[in-house]
Amino acid sequence: MRHFDHIDPALRKRLFFRQPRAFTRRDDPGVLAVALGATLYSPATRPALADDIAKAARRGVRSMVVCLEDAIADADLAFAEANTVAQLRLLHDREAGDPDDGAPLLFLRIRAPGQIGDLAARLGPALDVVTGFVLPKFTARAGGTFLEALRDTAEATGRRLLAMPVIESREAVYAETRAEMLADVARLLDKHREQVLAVRLGATDLSSAYGLRRPPDLTIYDIGQVAGAIHDVVNVLGRADGTGFVITGPVWEYFSAGERMFKPQLRQTPFEALQAAPLRQRIITSDLDGLIREVHLDKANGLTGKTVIHPSHVAAVHALSVVTHEEYSDASDILCVAGGGAMASAYANKMNEAKPHRAWAERLMTRARVFGVAAEGVTFVELLEAADPQWAGAR
């Protein structure tokens, strides 16, 4: 699979200076964690789940989570499990045993450790379409059991199964317990490093500890208690010194506009330059300007990718994940210098320092590998239009 592979090859050639590279579920976890991009959540009770997955893939979705936890009522769990097994078997049969032929990276969000082995056994050969499991309410106390169950299942089935623990418990957001909890989680994840693909953030659960829910015209970083928890998660679990993990951006949970309290968060100039003012208005009407701002803040705070709940969010996240020509130029210059030192950027608008900017440059090059590098002068607006037909022609 490959990002932006669903758009016309000629258009893709025009948009990219360096094309996104293909990847499979067997690739190095460090690459896959960045390649997740916008991870689309879907309830396990969807009656046409296999069709939904195939349709999402055609729209550019490259990672999905089938949720058996909070998205499912307790009374519906048995049906949700049976439906998941039946639908993934159907998907496996359609793909003729090749999980990389169209299907996105698939993860199952479970409630209890015992579900891992049980679902694997019930799926049988169809386990091939599953990349791993999302582990909810993750703490060091409960997380070890999840990770051991995952390891045992992987060994029993002979398949690599990756974990995405979710930091969303009250211990993670309460100030008096957060530091100890995150330190314990860091030690546990380090022991199971080969199993861990990425760490996810459960912003909805973190907010619920205070009875909060962010409105669509604010970002999660405007909710002080949750922003503090996110910063500490990145501080402890997302370090660039070889001890950290990829931390993914928290969920954006709005997909239609309501009453607005604040002005739109998109500048007019980039759209006017491309005669795309109607596109800007459609983005605002869909409340995607809040999502776009939050993705920018995610990136600035060390997060990669995003959890989303609607396919219309995917194009925006992926368009913002493409490395700009200017970023690529800076990173290339930095990585070409071995002994340190400073230099003016090729764009003549900033100073690049080889030593302190090296970790940034290395991470950016991984993103460039899977999302590509935009051609000089190509903007987010053009990438968004190309990534999803609903935005095309909105000028």
Stockholm file with secondary structure:
# STOCKHOLM 1.0

chainA/1-395         MRHFDHIDPALRKRLFFRQPRAFTRRDDPGVLAVALGATLYSPATRPALADDIAKAARRGVRSMVVCLEDAIADADLAFAEANTVAQLRLLHDREAGDPDDGAPLLFLRIRAPGQIGDLAARLGPALDVVTGFVLPKFTARAGGTFLEALRDTAEATGRRLLAMPVIESREAVYAETRAEMLADVARLLDKHREQVLAVRLGATDLSSAYGLRRPPDLTIYDIGQVAGAIHDVVNVLGRADGTGFVITGPVWEYFSAGERMFKPQLRQTPFEALQAAPLRQRIITSDLDGLIREVHLDKANGLTGKTVIHPSHVAAVHALSVVTHEEYSDASDILCVAGGGAMASAYANKMNEAKPHRAWAERLMTRARVFGVAAEGVTFVELLEAADPQWAGAR
#=GR chainA/1-395 SS CCTTTTSCHHHHHHHEEECCCCCCTTSCHHHHHHHTCEEEEEETTCTTHHHHHHHHHHTTCCEEEEECSTTSCGGGHHHHHHHHHHHHHHHHHHTTTCTTSSCCEEEEECSSTHHHHHHHHHHGGGGGGEEEEEECSCCHHHHHHHHHHHHHHHHHHTCCCEEEEEECSHHHHSHHHHHHHHHHHHHHHHHTGGGBCCBEECHHHHHHTTTCCCCTTSCGGGSHHHHHHHHHHHHHHCCTTTTCCCBEEEEECCCSCCCCSSCCSSCSHHHHHTTCHHHHHHHHHTTHHHHHHHHHHHHHTTCEEEEESSGGGHHHHHHHHSBCHHHHHHHHHHHTCSSCCEEECTTSSSEEETTTTHHHHHHHHHHHHHHCEECTTCCHHHHHHHHCGGGTTCC
#=GC SS_cons         CCTTTTSCHHHHHHHEEECCCCCCTTSCHHHHHHHTCEEEEEETTCTTHHHHHHHHHHTTCCEEEEECSTTSCGGGHHHHHHHHHHHHHHHHHHTTTCTTSSCCEEEEECSSTHHHHHHHHHHGGGGGGEEEEEECSCCHHHHHHHHHHHHHHHHHHTCCCEEEEEECSHHHHSHHHHHHHHHHHHHHHHHTGGGBCCBEECHHHHHHTTTCCCCTTSCGGGSHHHHHHHHHHHHHHCCTTTTCCCBEEEEECCCSCCCCSSCCSSCSHHHHHTTCHHHHHHHHHTTHHHHHHHHHHHHHTTCEEEEESSGGGHHHHHHHHSBCHHHHHHHHHHHTCSSCCEEECTTSSSEEETTTTHHHHHHHHHHHHHHCEECTTCCHHHHHHHHCGGGTTCC
//
